[in-house]
């Protein structure tokens, strides 16, 4: 259910590309330093966006340095980190843990079970540090499981549930928290239904719950565009101090990347 909030690299300048990459690499290093090297494998671009957004609302500058990386052992990579990098790394681990548990429940995936066991102690430590976010995640996922069991056919209901989860994760940092919650909630609804649209064919084949199975597929893109319009409206309400163009690239173009790979003939924002 994650990995959709990414940039379209074709529309980034060289400077923007380097800034985006340095943020991603900084998050990767934070995952390793805070939770151990194997947790780098859980890294996703959604939490990179969270770092960019929270950092953009603050006056303080992030610390940037060149660090070594197993993927690029012969050349140090530029990385920038701040307190939001650490927060996003913690949320990344917590969400990855529950995502792997969900994969185990859905598919009885042995690899998902193994990863969830590896992440469990780290996720429990994060829950102790962030009880508000942890309570929201566990309660929202409990509600989603109930909705799935009863085969809820109104897609807005589970989407709203996931939206509350994301709103509580984005509400952090001490500035504009009400606006951040509203944006995160809207983004969560979009992510949930984007995931449903992209997984529809696979879910039908495997006879798994998908709230969009009751909605004609020709209506999916218009529905997603409506949800994304609310996201961008909420984004525009934030007082962004830096990196706005990178985040606009993500919200107006990059979020359609996976959808277009699954439904290449249905079009999307460019």
DRENDO-1510 file (C-alpha; in Angstrom, 1 decimal, always signed):
<recs>
REC; n; res; u; v; w
REC; 1; UNK; +0.0; +0.0; +0.0 .
REC; 2; UNK; +3.0; +2.2; -0.1 .
REC; 3; UNK; +5.5; +3.4; -2.7 .
REC; 4; UNK; +3.3; +5.6; -4.8 .
REC; 5; UNK; +4.4; +9.0; -3.7 .
REC; 6; UNK; +7.5; +9.3; -6.0 .
REC; 7; UNK; +8.9; +11.9; -8.3 .
REC; 8; UNK; +8.9; +11.9; -12.1 .
REC; 9; UNK; +12.7; +12.2; -12.7 .
REC; 10; UNK; +12.2; +13.3; -16.3 .
REC; 11; UNK; +10.7; +16.6; -15.1 .
REC; 12; UNK; +13.2; +17.4; -12.4 .
REC; 13; UNK; +16.2; +19.7; -12.9 .
REC; 14; UNK; +19.7; +18.4; -12.1 .
REC; 15; UNK; +19.7; +20.5; -8.9 .
REC; 16; UNK; +16.3; +19.1; -7.9 .
REC; 17; UNK; +17.4; +15.6; -8.7 .
REC; 18; UNK; +20.4; +15.9; -6.4 .
REC; 19; UNK; +18.3; +17.4; -3.6 .
REC; 20; UNK; +15.7; +14.6; -3.9 .
REC; 21; UNK; +18.4; +11.9; -4.0 .
REC; 22; UNK; +20.2; +13.4; -1.0 .
REC; 23; UNK; +17.0; +13.3; +1.0 .
REC; 24; UNK; +16.4; +9.7; +0.0 .
REC; 25; UNK; +19.9; +8.7; +0.9 .
REC; 26; UNK; +19.7; +10.5; +4.2 .
REC; 27; UNK; +16.6; +8.5; +5.1 .
REC; 28; UNK; +18.4; +5.3; +4.1 .
REC; 29; UNK; +21.3; +6.1; +6.4 .
REC; 30; UNK; +18.9; +7.0; +9.2 .
REC; 31; UNK; +17.1; +3.7; +8.9 .
REC; 32; UNK; +20.5; +1.9; +9.2 .
REC; 33; UNK; +21.8; +3.9; +12.1 .
REC; 34; UNK; +18.6; +3.9; +14.1 .
REC; 35; UNK; +17.3; +0.4; +13.4 .
REC; 36; UNK; +20.1; -1.7; +11.9 .
REC; 37; UNK; +21.4; -2.3; +8.4 .
REC; 38; UNK; +18.7; -4.8; +7.2 .
REC; 39; UNK; +16.0; -2.1; +7.7 .
REC; 40; UNK; +17.4; -0.2; +4.7 .
REC; 41; UNK; +15.5; -2.8; +2.6 .
REC; 42; UNK; +12.2; -1.3; +3.9 .
REC; 43; UNK; +13.0; +2.2; +2.5 .
REC; 44; UNK; +10.3; +3.8; +0.4 .
REC; 45; UNK; +9.7; +7.1; -1.3 .
REC; 46; UNK; +6.6; +7.9; +0.6 .
REC; 47; UNK; +8.6; +8.6; +3.7 .
REC; 48; UNK; +11.1; +10.6; +1.6 .
REC; 49; UNK; +8.2; +12.8; +0.7 .
REC; 50; UNK; +7.3; +13.1; +4.4 .
REC; 51; UNK; +10.9; +14.3; +5.1 .
REC; 52; UNK; +10.7; +16.9; +2.3 .
REC; 53; UNK; +7.4; +18.2; +3.4 .
REC; 54; UNK; +8.1; +18.5; +7.1 .
REC; 55; UNK; +11.5; +20.1; +6.4 .
REC; 56; UNK; +10.0; +22.6; +4.0 .
REC; 57; UNK; +7.9; +24.1; +6.8 .
REC; 58; UNK; +10.9; +24.9; +9.1 .
REC; 59; UNK; +13.5; +27.7; +9.0 .
REC; 60; UNK; +16.4; +25.4; +10.1 .
REC; 61; UNK; +18.6; +23.9; +7.4 .
REC; 62; UNK; +19.4; +20.2; +7.3 .
REC; 63; UNK; +22.9; +18.9; +7.7 .
REC; 64; UNK; +24.4; +17.7; +4.4 .
REC; 65; UNK; +27.4; +15.4; +4.2 .
REC; 66; UNK; +29.0; +12.8; +1.9 .
REC; 67; UNK; +28.6; +9.3; +3.2 .
REC; 68; UNK; +29.6; +5.8; +2.0 .
REC; 69; UNK; +26.9; +3.4; +0.9 .
REC; 70; UNK; +26.9; -0.3; +0.2 .
REC; 71; UNK; +25.2; +0.3; -3.1 .
REC; 72; UNK; +27.9; +2.8; -4.2 .
REC; 73; UNK; +31.0; +1.6; -2.3 .
REC; 74; UNK; +33.5; +3.5; -4.4 .
REC; 75; UNK; +31.9; +6.9; -4.3 .
REC; 76; UNK; +30.4; +8.8; -1.3 .
REC; 77; UNK; +26.9; +10.0; -1.7 .
REC; 78; UNK; +25.5; +13.3; -0.7 .
REC; 79; UNK; +23.0; +12.9; +2.2 .
REC; 80; UNK; +21.1; +15.5; +4.2 .
REC; 81; UNK; +19.4; +14.7; +7.5 .
REC; 82; UNK; +17.5; +16.5; +10.3 .
REC; 83; UNK; +15.1; +15.5; +13.0 .
REC; 84; UNK; +12.4; +14.8; +10.5 .
REC; 85; UNK; +14.7; +12.2; +8.8 .
REC; 86; UNK; +14.8; +10.3; +12.1 .
REC; 87; UNK; +11.0; +10.6; +12.5 .
REC; 88; UNK; +10.4; +9.3; +9.0 .
REC; 89; UNK; +12.8; +6.5; +9.5 .
REC; 90; UNK; +10.8; +5.4; +12.6 .
REC; 91; UNK; +7.5; +5.7; +10.8 .
REC; 92; UNK; +9.0; +3.8; +7.9 .
REC; 93; UNK; +9.9; +0.8; +10.2 .
REC; 94; UNK; +6.5; +0.9; +11.9 .
REC; 95; UNK; +4.5; +0.9; +8.7 .
REC; 96; UNK; +6.8; -1.7; +7.1 .
REC; 97; UNK; +6.2; -4.0; +10.1 .
REC; 98; UNK; +2.4; -3.8; +9.7 .
REC; 99; UNK; +2.6; -4.1; +5.9 .
REC; 100; UNK; +4.5; -7.3; +6.2 .
REC; 101; UNK; +2.0; -8.7; +8.8 .
REC; 102; UNK; -0.8; -7.8; +6.3 .
REC; 103; UNK; +1.1; -9.6; +3.5 .
REC; 104; UNK; +1.4; -12.7; +5.7 .
REC; 105; UNK; -2.3; -12.6; +6.5 .
REC; 106; UNK; -3.3; -12.1; +2.8 .
REC; 107; UNK; -0.9; -14.5; +1.1 .
REC; 108; UNK; +0.7; -16.6; +3.8 .
REC; 109; UNK; +4.0; -15.3; +2.4 .
REC; 110; UNK; +6.9; -16.9; +4.2 .
REC; 111; UNK; +9.2; -14.0; +3.3 .
REC; 112; UNK; +6.7; -11.5; +4.8 .
REC; 113; UNK; +6.5; -13.5; +8.0 .
REC; 114; UNK; +10.3; -13.6; +8.2 .
REC; 115; UNK; +10.6; -9.8; +7.7 .
REC; 116; UNK; +7.8; -9.1; +10.2 .
REC; 117; UNK; +9.6; -11.1; +12.8 .
REC; 118; UNK; +12.8; -9.2; +12.1 .
REC; 119; UNK; +11.0; -5.8; +12.4 .
REC; 120; UNK; +8.9; -6.6; +15.4 .
REC; 121; UNK; +11.2; -5.5; +18.3 .
REC; 122; UNK; +12.1; -2.4; +16.4 .
REC; 123; UNK; +8.5; -1.5; +15.6 .
REC; 124; UNK; +7.6; -2.1; +19.3 .
REC; 125; UNK; +10.3; +0.4; +20.3 .
REC; 126; UNK; +8.9; +3.0; +17.9 .
REC; 127; UNK; +5.4; +2.5; +19.3 .
REC; 128; UNK; +6.8; +3.3; +22.8 .
REC; 129; UNK; +8.3; +6.5; +21.4 .
REC; 130; UNK; +5.3; +7.6; +19.4 .
REC; 131; UNK; +2.2; +6.4; +21.2 .
REC; 132; UNK; -0.2; +8.7; +19.3 .
REC; 133; UNK; +0.9; +7.6; +15.9 .
REC; 134; UNK; +1.1; +3.9; +17.0 .
REC; 135; UNK; -2.5; +4.0; +18.4 .
REC; 136; UNK; -3.8; +5.5; +15.2 .
REC; 137; UNK; -2.0; +3.0; +13.0 .
REC; 138; UNK; -3.2; -0.1; +15.0 .
REC; 139; UNK; -6.8; +1.2; +15.3 .
REC; 140; UNK; -7.0; +2.1; +11.6 .
REC; 141; UNK; -5.7; -1.2; +10.6 .
REC; 142; UNK; -8.1; -3.0; +12.9 .
REC; 143; UNK; -11.0; -1.1; +11.3 .
REC; 144; UNK; -9.7; -1.9; +7.8 .
REC; 145; UNK; -9.5; -5.6; +8.7 .
REC; 146; UNK; -13.2; -5.5; +9.8 .
REC; 147; UNK; -14.2; -3.7; +6.7 .
REC; 148; UNK; -12.4; -6.3; +4.6 .
REC; 149; UNK; -14.1; -9.2; +6.5 .
REC; 150; UNK; -17.6; -7.8; +5.8 .
REC; 151; UNK; -16.6; -7.0; +2.2 .
REC; 152; UNK; -17.5; -3.3; +2.4 .
REC; 153; UNK; -18.5; -2.2; -1.1 .
REC; 154; UNK; -18.3; +1.6; -0.5 .
REC; 155; UNK; -14.7; +2.5; -1.3 .
REC; 156; UNK; -14.9; +5.8; +0.6 .
REC; 157; UNK; -15.2; +4.0; +4.0 .
REC; 158; UNK; -11.9; +2.1; +4.0 .
REC; 159; UNK; -10.2; +5.0; +2.2 .
REC; 160; UNK; -11.3; +7.4; +5.0 .
REC; 161; UNK; -10.0; +5.0; +7.5 .
REC; 162; UNK; -6.6; +4.9; +5.9 .
REC; 163; UNK; -6.7; +8.6; +5.5 .
REC; 164; UNK; -6.9; +9.1; +9.3 .
REC; 165; UNK; -3.9; +6.9; +9.7 .
REC; 166; UNK; -1.8; +9.0; +7.3 .
REC; 167; UNK; -3.1; +12.2; +8.8 .
REC; 168; UNK; -1.8; +11.3; +12.2 .
REC; 169; UNK; +1.6; +10.4; +10.7 .
REC; 170; UNK; +1.9; +13.7; +8.9 .
REC; 171; UNK; +0.7; +15.8; +11.9 .
REC; 172; UNK; +4.2; +16.3; +13.4 .
REC; 173; UNK; +6.8; +19.0; +13.9 .
REC; 174; UNK; +5.0; +21.7; +15.8 .
REC; 175; UNK; +4.1; +23.9; +12.9 .
REC; 176; UNK; +0.8; +23.9; +10.8 .
REC; 177; UNK; -0.2; +20.6; +12.3 .
REC; 178; UNK; -3.9; +21.0; +11.6 .
REC; 179; UNK; -3.0; +21.7; +7.9 .
REC; 180; UNK; -0.6; +18.8; +7.9 .
REC; 181; UNK; -3.3; +16.4; +9.2 .
REC; 182; UNK; -5.7; +17.6; +6.5 .
REC; 183; UNK; -3.2; +17.1; +3.8 .
REC; 184; UNK; -2.0; +13.7; +5.1 .
REC; 185; UNK; -5.6; +12.5; +5.4 .
REC; 186; UNK; -6.4; +13.5; +1.8 .
REC; 187; UNK; -3.2; +11.9; +0.6 .
REC; 188; UNK; -4.0; +8.7; +2.6 .
REC; 189; UNK; -7.4; +8.4; +0.9 .
REC; 190; UNK; -5.7; +8.8; -2.5 .
REC; 191; UNK; -3.0; +6.2; -1.7 .
REC; 192; UNK; -5.5; +3.7; -0.5 .
REC; 193; UNK; -7.6; +3.9; -3.7 .
REC; 194; UNK; -4.6; +4.2; -6.0 .
REC; 195; UNK; -3.4; +1.0; -4.5 .
REC; 196; UNK; -6.8; -0.6; -5.0 .
REC; 197; UNK; -6.9; +0.5; -8.6 .
REC; 198; UNK; -3.4; -0.8; -9.3 .
REC; 199; UNK; -4.0; -4.2; -7.6 .
REC; 200; UNK; -7.5; -4.7; -9.0 .
REC; 201; UNK; -6.6; -7.4; -11.6 .
REC; 202; UNK; -4.4; -9.2; -9.2 .
REC; 203; UNK; -7.0; -9.1; -6.4 .
REC; 204; UNK; -9.7; -10.4; -8.6 .
REC; 205; UNK; -7.5; -13.3; -9.8 .
REC; 206; UNK; -6.6; -14.2; -6.2 .
REC; 207; UNK; -10.2; -13.6; -4.9 .
REC; 208; UNK; -9.0; -11.0; -2.4 .
REC; 209; UNK; -10.9; -8.0; -1.1 .
REC; 210; UNK; -10.8; -4.8; -3.2 .
REC; 211; UNK; -13.3; -2.0; -2.7 .
REC; 212; UNK; -13.1; -1.0; -6.4 .
REC; 213; UNK; -14.4; -4.3; -7.7 .
REC; 214; UNK; -17.9; -2.8; -7.5 .
REC; 215; UNK; -17.0; +0.4; -9.4 .
REC; 216; UNK; -16.7; +0.3; -13.2 .
REC; 217; UNK; -13.0; +0.5; -14.1 .
REC; 218; UNK; -13.6; +3.4; -16.5 .
REC; 219; UNK; -14.5; +5.5; -13.5 .
REC; 220; UNK; -11.4; +4.9; -11.5 .
REC; 221; UNK; -9.2; +7.5; -13.1 .
REC; 222; UNK; -11.7; +10.3; -12.6 .
REC; 223; UNK; -12.2; +9.2; -9.0 .
REC; 224; UNK; -8.5; +9.3; -8.4 .
REC; 225; UNK; -8.1; +12.7; -10.0 .
REC; 226; UNK; -10.8; +14.1; -7.7 .
REC; 227; UNK; -9.0; +12.8; -4.7 .
REC; 228; UNK; -5.7; +14.1; -5.9 .
REC; 229; UNK; -7.2; +17.5; -6.5 .
REC; 230; UNK; -8.1; +17.7; -2.8 .
REC; 231; UNK; -4.5; +16.7; -2.0 .
REC; 232; UNK; -3.1; +19.5; -4.0 .
REC; 233; UNK; -5.6; +22.0; -2.5 .
REC; 234; UNK; -4.5; +21.0; +1.0 .
REC; 235; UNK; -0.8; +21.2; -0.1 .
REC; 236; UNK; -1.4; +24.7; -1.4 .
REC; 237; UNK; -2.7; +25.7; +2.1 .
REC; 238; UNK; +0.7; +24.9; +3.6 .
REC; 239; UNK; +3.4; +27.6; +4.0 .
REC; 240; UNK; +6.2; +25.9; +2.0 .
REC; 241; UNK; +9.6; +27.5; +2.4 .
REC; 242; UNK; +11.7; +25.2; +0.1 .
REC; 243; UNK; +11.6; +22.3; -2.3 .
REC; 244; UNK; +8.1; +23.1; -3.4 .
REC; 245; UNK; +8.8; +22.3; -7.1 .
REC; 246; UNK; +10.0; +18.8; -6.2 .
REC; 247; UNK; +6.9; +18.1; -4.2 .
REC; 248; UNK; +4.7; +19.5; -6.9 .
REC; 249; UNK; +6.4; +17.2; -9.4 .
REC; 250; UNK; +5.5; +14.3; -7.1 .
REC; 251; UNK; +1.9; +15.3; -6.6 .
REC; 252; UNK; +1.1; +16.4; -10.1 .
REC; 253; UNK; +3.1; +13.7; -12.1 .
REC; 254; UNK; +5.1; +11.2; -10.1 .
REC; 255; UNK; +2.1; +9.7; -8.3 .
REC; 256; UNK; +0.7; +8.3; -11.5 .
REC; 257; UNK; +3.8; +6.3; -12.3 .
REC; 258; UNK; +2.7; +2.9; -11.1 .
REC; 259; UNK; -0.9; +3.4; -12.3 .
REC; 260; UNK; +0.3; +4.0; -15.8 .
REC; 261; UNK; +2.4; +0.9; -15.7 .
REC; 262; UNK; -0.6; -1.2; -14.8 .
REC; 263; UNK; -3.2; +0.6; -16.9 .
REC; 264; UNK; -1.1; +2.1; -19.8 .
REC; 265; UNK; -4.1; +2.8; -22.0 .
REC; 266; UNK; -6.1; +4.8; -19.4 .
REC; 267; UNK; -3.8; +7.8; -19.3 .
REC; 268; UNK; -2.8; +10.0; -16.3 .
REC; 269; UNK; -1.2; +13.3; -15.4 .
REC; 270; UNK; +2.0; +14.1; -17.2 .
</recs>
